[in-house]
Amino acid sequence: MPKLRRAVAWFIDFALVLTLASLLAVLTFHRIAALVTDVPGLAVHGGFDLLTSHGNVVGASEHLGLSLWDKAVLDVEEAFGALIVATFLYQWGCLALAGRTLGKGLLGLRVSPSAPRRAAVRAAVTTAADIAVYAVACMLLIEGRFGLSVLVWAVAVVVFLLNALPVFSPTRRSLADRLAGTAVTALGVSTPGATPPVRTF
Protein backbone atom coordinates (compact mmCIF):
# COMPACT_ATOMS: atom_id res chain seq x y z
CA MET A 1 0.00 0.00 0.00
CA PRO A 2 1.80 3.15 -1.23
CA LYS A 3 0.06 5.53 1.17
CA LEU A 4 0.92 3.31 4.12
CA ARG A 5 4.56 3.21 3.03
CA ARG A 6 4.70 7.01 2.91
CA ALA A 7 3.04 7.24 6.32
CA VAL A 8 5.52 4.80 7.89
CA ALA A 9 8.43 6.65 6.26
CA TRP A 10 7.14 9.93 7.70
CA PHE A 11 6.82 8.37 11.18
CA ILE A 12 10.42 7.13 11.03
CA ASP A 13 11.70 10.58 10.06
CA PHE A 14 9.52 12.27 12.67
CA ALA A 15 10.76 9.82 15.31
CA LEU A 16 14.29 11.01 14.57
CA VAL A 17 13.14 14.61 15.05
CA LEU A 18 11.47 13.69 18.36
CA THR A 19 14.66 11.97 19.49
CA LEU A 20 16.62 15.15 18.79
CA ALA A 21 13.93 17.19 20.56
CA SER A 22 14.29 14.96 23.63
CA LEU A 23 18.07 15.41 23.66
CA LEU A 24 17.68 19.18 23.34
CA ALA A 25 15.12 19.15 26.16
CA VAL A 26 17.57 17.35 28.47
CA LEU A 27 20.37 19.76 27.52
CA THR A 28 18.10 22.76 28.09
CA PHE A 29 16.99 21.41 31.47
CA HIS A 30 20.63 21.15 32.57
CA ARG A 31 21.35 24.67 31.29
CA ILE A 32 18.44 26.08 33.30
CA ALA A 33 19.38 24.02 36.36
CA ALA A 34 22.90 25.44 36.13
CA LEU A 35 21.44 28.95 36.23
CA VAL A 36 19.48 28.24 39.39
CA THR A 37 22.28 26.36 41.17
CA ASP A 38 24.95 28.99 40.45
CA VAL A 39 24.80 30.25 44.03
CA PRO A 40 27.96 32.42 43.91
CA GLY A 41 26.85 34.04 40.67
CA LEU A 42 23.37 34.65 42.04
CA ALA A 43 24.81 36.10 45.25
CA VAL A 44 27.04 38.54 43.37
CA HIS A 45 24.28 39.53 40.94
CA GLY A 46 21.69 39.87 43.70
CA GLY A 47 24.08 41.74 45.97
CA PHE A 48 24.87 44.26 43.24
CA ASP A 49 21.16 44.77 42.54
CA LEU A 50 20.53 45.28 46.25
CA LEU A 51 23.34 47.85 46.59
CA THR A 52 22.06 49.84 43.64
CA SER A 53 18.39 49.58 44.61
CA HIS A 54 18.44 52.47 47.13
CA GLY A 55 16.72 50.25 49.66
CA ASN A 56 14.13 48.83 47.29
CA VAL A 57 14.68 45.20 48.33
CA VAL A 58 11.48 43.99 46.63
CA GLY A 59 12.44 45.67 43.38
CA ALA A 60 15.94 44.17 43.51
CA SER A 61 14.53 40.69 44.13
CA GLU A 62 12.02 41.11 41.33
CA HIS A 63 14.76 42.24 38.94
CA LEU A 64 16.85 39.17 39.83
CA GLY A 65 13.87 36.87 39.30
CA LEU A 66 13.01 38.39 35.95
CA SER A 67 16.63 38.15 34.86
CA LEU A 68 16.69 34.43 35.64
CA TRP A 69 13.36 33.93 33.87
CA ASP A 70 14.56 35.75 30.76
CA LYS A 71 17.68 33.61 30.62
CA ALA A 72 15.63 30.43 31.03
CA VAL A 73 13.23 31.52 28.27
CA LEU A 74 16.19 32.29 26.01
CA ASP A 75 17.62 28.81 26.64
CA VAL A 76 14.30 27.21 25.67
CA GLU A 77 13.95 29.37 22.56
CA GLU A 78 17.50 28.52 21.50
CA ALA A 79 16.62 24.82 21.81
CA PHE A 80 13.54 25.28 19.59
CA GLY A 81 15.65 27.21 17.09
CA ALA A 82 18.27 24.45 17.03
CA LEU A 83 15.53 21.86 16.47
CA ILE A 84 14.15 23.78 13.48
CA VAL A 85 17.59 24.26 11.91
CA ALA A 86 18.59 20.62 12.49
CA THR A 87 15.34 19.33 11.00
CA PHE A 88 15.78 21.46 7.89
CA LEU A 89 19.41 20.38 7.47
CA TYR A 90 18.44 16.72 7.89
CA GLN A 91 15.71 16.97 5.26
CA TRP A 92 17.74 19.06 2.83
CA GLY A 93 21.00 17.13 3.25
CA CYS A 94 19.38 13.73 2.80
CA LEU A 95 17.34 14.81 -0.23
CA ALA A 96 20.17 16.71 -1.94
CA LEU A 97 22.79 14.01 -1.37
CA ALA A 98 20.79 10.78 -1.53
CA GLY A 99 17.36 11.73 -2.90
CA ARG A 100 15.68 10.25 0.17
CA THR A 101 15.52 10.60 3.93
CA LEU A 102 16.26 7.67 6.21
CA GLY A 103 12.57 6.86 6.52
CA LYS A 104 11.96 6.92 2.79
CA GLY A 105 15.09 4.88 2.13
CA LEU A 106 14.00 2.17 4.55
CA LEU A 107 10.59 2.00 2.86
CA GLY A 108 12.04 1.88 -0.65
CA LEU A 109 11.00 5.41 -1.62
CA ARG A 110 12.87 8.38 -3.05
CA VAL A 111 12.19 12.03 -3.91
CA SER A 112 12.83 13.07 -7.49
CA PRO A 113 14.30 15.18 -8.82
CA SER A 114 16.76 15.74 -5.97
CA ALA A 115 18.49 18.93 -7.14
CA PRO A 116 19.78 21.01 -4.18
CA ARG A 117 17.40 23.94 -4.87
CA ARG A 118 14.35 21.69 -5.11
CA ALA A 119 15.53 19.79 -2.05
CA ALA A 120 15.86 23.08 -0.12
CA VAL A 121 12.31 24.17 -0.98
CA ARG A 122 10.88 20.78 -0.08
CA ALA A 123 12.88 20.65 3.15
CA ALA A 124 11.72 24.16 4.13
CA VAL A 125 8.03 23.35 3.59
CA THR A 126 8.33 19.99 5.36
CA THR A 127 10.14 21.57 8.31
CA ALA A 128 7.54 24.33 8.58
CA ALA A 129 4.65 21.87 8.44
CA ASP A 130 6.12 19.32 10.85
CA ILE A 131 8.04 21.41 13.37
CA ALA A 132 8.66 25.11 12.81
CA VAL A 133 5.18 26.61 13.17
CA TYR A 134 4.48 24.49 16.26
CA ALA A 135 7.81 25.62 17.73
CA VAL A 136 6.86 29.27 17.20
CA ALA A 137 3.54 28.64 18.98
CA CYS A 138 5.39 27.10 21.93
CA MET A 139 7.83 30.00 22.12
CA LEU A 140 4.97 32.50 22.16
CA LEU A 141 3.33 30.54 24.97
CA ILE A 142 6.53 30.62 27.04
CA GLU A 143 6.74 34.37 26.50
CA GLY A 144 3.22 34.72 27.93
CA ARG A 145 1.47 35.58 24.66
CA PHE A 146 -1.28 33.03 25.16
CA GLY A 147 -3.79 34.35 22.61
CA LEU A 148 -1.23 34.65 19.83
CA SER A 149 0.15 31.24 20.73
CA VAL A 150 -3.26 29.61 20.28
CA LEU A 151 -3.69 31.36 16.93
CA VAL A 152 -0.28 30.20 15.68
CA TRP A 153 -1.01 26.69 16.97
CA ALA A 154 -4.19 26.65 14.86
CA VAL A 155 -2.17 27.85 11.86
CA ALA A 156 0.31 25.02 12.51
CA VAL A 157 -2.48 22.43 12.34
CA VAL A 158 -3.78 23.93 9.09
CA VAL A 159 -0.29 23.99 7.53
CA PHE A 160 0.28 20.38 8.54
CA LEU A 161 -3.02 19.26 7.02
CA LEU A 162 -2.41 21.27 3.84
CA ASN A 163 0.88 19.46 3.43
CA ALA A 164 -0.33 15.98 4.37
CA LEU A 165 -3.83 15.63 2.92
CA PRO A 166 -2.86 16.02 -0.79
CA VAL A 167 -0.93 12.76 -0.40
CA PHE A 168 -4.33 11.03 -0.47
CA SER A 169 -5.27 12.71 -3.77
CA PRO A 170 -4.85 10.91 -7.12
CA THR A 171 -1.47 12.62 -7.74
CA ARG A 172 -0.25 11.72 -4.21
CA ARG A 173 1.89 14.86 -4.05
CA SER A 174 2.13 16.79 -0.80
CA LEU A 175 2.20 20.57 -0.64
CA ALA A 176 5.99 20.31 -0.25
CA ASP A 177 6.15 18.26 -3.47
CA ARG A 178 3.97 20.71 -5.37
CA LEU A 179 5.95 23.78 -4.30
CA ALA A 180 9.32 22.11 -4.91
CA GLY A 181 8.29 20.41 -8.16
CA THR A 182 9.14 16.96 -6.81
CA ALA A 183 7.42 13.61 -6.46
CA VAL A 184 7.88 10.63 -4.16
CA THR A 185 8.51 7.49 -6.21
CA ALA A 186 9.62 3.93 -5.62
CA LEU A 187 13.35 3.27 -5.78
CA GLY A 188 14.33 2.31 -9.32
CA VAL A 189 11.31 3.99 -10.93
CA SER A 190 12.10 6.61 -13.58
CA THR A 191 11.61 10.33 -13.02
CA PRO A 192 8.79 12.40 -14.56
CA GLY A 193 9.01 12.75 -18.32
CA ALA A 194 10.81 9.44 -18.78
CA THR A 195 9.45 6.02 -19.69
CA PRO A 196 7.98 3.96 -18.14
CA PRO A 197 5.52 6.31 -16.37
CA VAL A 198 6.30 7.25 -12.78
CA ARG A 199 4.41 5.60 -9.96
CA THR A 200 4.12 8.30 -7.30
CA PHE A 201 3.73 7.29 -3.68
N, C-alpha and C positions, 0 to 999 in steps of 0.2 A: 504494500500500500504506500504509494509515493507520499501522500500527505502525512502519514504516520512517520515515515522516515525523516521528513523535514522537521516534524515536531520533536522527535527524539534527538535529532542533531542539535536543534535549538536548546533543548534541555541540557545537553552535555556542555555546550558552550556557556549557557547561563550558570551552570553549576560551577564552572571555572571562575566566572565573575563573582559568584557568591563566596567561593573559597577565598579569593583575593579580598573581598569585602570583610570577611571574618578576620583575616590577618591584619588588615588595616584597623579594624575595630579594636583588636587586642593591643596593637601598637599605640593607638590613640588613647586607650584607657591608661596605659603605662605612662604616656606623656602627661596626661592630666593628673595622675596620681603623683608623679614627680613634682608637679607644681604645688600640690597641696602639702606634700611631705617635706618640702624644702624649708624647714624651720628657720635656719639662719637667714636665708634670703627673705623670708616673710618678715622676720624680726627687723631686719635692716630697713626693708621697704616700709613696713608699718611704723617703725620708729621715726623715720624721716617724715612720713605723712603727719604723724602726731606732732612733731616739732614745728612743722610749718602750718599747722591747723589753727594756731592762735586760740588753743583751748577747745576747739570744736572736735571733741573725741568721737562723737557719733558720725560727723562728716568724714573724719579720717578713716574710721572703720568702714564706712560705706564705700569710700573711694577704693580701699584695699580690696573689698569684696567684689566690686565691679571690675577692677583690674584683673582679678583672678578669673572671673566669669568671662570677660572678653578674651583672655588668653585661651581658656578652655574651648570657647566657641570657635576661635580661630583654628585650634588644633583639629576640631571636628570638621570644619569646612575644608581644611587642607586635605584631610583624609578623603572626603567626597570628591574633591578636585583630582586627587591622585587616582581614584577609582575610575573616574570618567576618562582621564587621559590614558590609563592603562588599558581600559576596555577598547578605546578607539585604536590604540597601537596594536593590540592583539588582533582585532578584526582586520585592520588595514594591512598589517604585516603578513598575516596568513594568506589573505586574498591576493595581495600583490606578488608574493613570493611563490606560493603553492597553488593558488586558485581555489583554496578551500580552508576552512577552519578545522580545528581538531574534530569537532562534532560532525561536520559534513564529511570529512575524510573517513571517519570510522563507519559512517552509514553509506559510503560509496557515492557521495555527491560532490559536485564541484560548482563553482560560480564562474560563468564565462560571459564575456571575455574578462580577463583578470588584469587588464592594464592598470598601472598605479593610480591614474586619475580616477578611473571608474571605481577602483577598489576604495579610494579615499572617500568618494561620495557615498558609496554603499555603507562603508564603515561608519561614517558620520551619522547617517540616517538611522542605522541599526543601533548605534550607541545612544542617540537621542531617544529613540523609542523604548529601548530596554532599560536604560540607566539614567541618562543625564537629566531628563525633565523631572523624574522622581527625586533625584539628588537635590535639585534646585528647590523642590517643594519641602524637602526635609531641612535644608539650610534655612529657608524662610521660617519654618516652624521653630527652629532653635533660636533664631533671632527675635522671636516673639511676634512675628507677623502672621497670626493665625489665619485671618481671613484670606490673605493673599496666598498663603500656603495651601489652603483648601482649593482655591481656584486653580493654582498650578498643578495640584494633584489631579484634579479633574481633567485638565489639559493633558497630563501625562497618560491617563487612561485612554483618552481619545486618540492620542498619537500612537499609542501601542496598538490599539484596535485598527487604526487606519493602515498601519504597517502589516499587521498579521492577517486580517480578514481577507485581503485580496488573494492570499495563497489558496483559498478555497474556491476561487473563481476558475473558469475554464483555462485561463492563461497561466494560473498558478504563480503569478509574479507579485511579490510583496511591493509595498511602496518604495522600499529601498532599491529593489530591482528596477522598478519603473523610472525612478529618478536617476539611477546610475547607468541605465541602459544595459543591465545584465540579466541573466537568467540562471536558475539553479537546475543543473542537468545531472544525469548519471555519469559516473566516471567512464570514459571511453566513448561517450556519445559526442557527435560533432557539434560545432558551434552554429549559431543562427546563420542562415545563408548558405550552408554547406549541405551536402547530401550524405547519408539519409537525413530526414527531418529530425529536429531536436525533440527529445522528450523532456519537457520541463517538469520539475518536481516541486 
